[in-house]
Amino acid sequence: MLIERCAVCEPVTVELEPGTRRPQPAGFWRGTRFHHIVRILERRSELGTSYLRVLADRGCYDLRRVTAADPETWRSEGRWELVAELTAIPLRHRSP
C-alpha cells in the first residue's frame, strides 16, 4: 500500500532507456541526485498529461509529464514534474 507522504511540484529531468521502440523511463534527476527507477507501478493518462507511479532505489514517487503546445509555432513540448513522495507500507497476506 502506498500513502502520500509529501505533495510537491518540482521539475525533474527524466532519462529514458536507449534503443527501444517506446522508450521507458530509466530514472530521474532530482537536483544533483539520480533516482534509478526499479519498477513502474501504475500509469494513468489524461488529455495532455500522463502520470507514473514509480518505485525507485530511493523511494516511491508520483511523476507527471505535461505536454503543452507553443501557441505561435504549434510545436508540442513535454516537461516532467515530481508531484508526490510516497511511503510504501508492506501488507501481510493472510491465508484462508
Secondary structure as UniProt FT lines:
FT   STRAND          2..16
FT   TURN            18..19
FT   STRAND          25..30
FT   TURN            31..32
FT   STRAND          33..46
FT   TURN            47..48
FT   STRAND          49..56
FT   TURN            57..58
FT   STRAND          59..69
FT   TURN            71..73
FT   STRAND          76..88
//
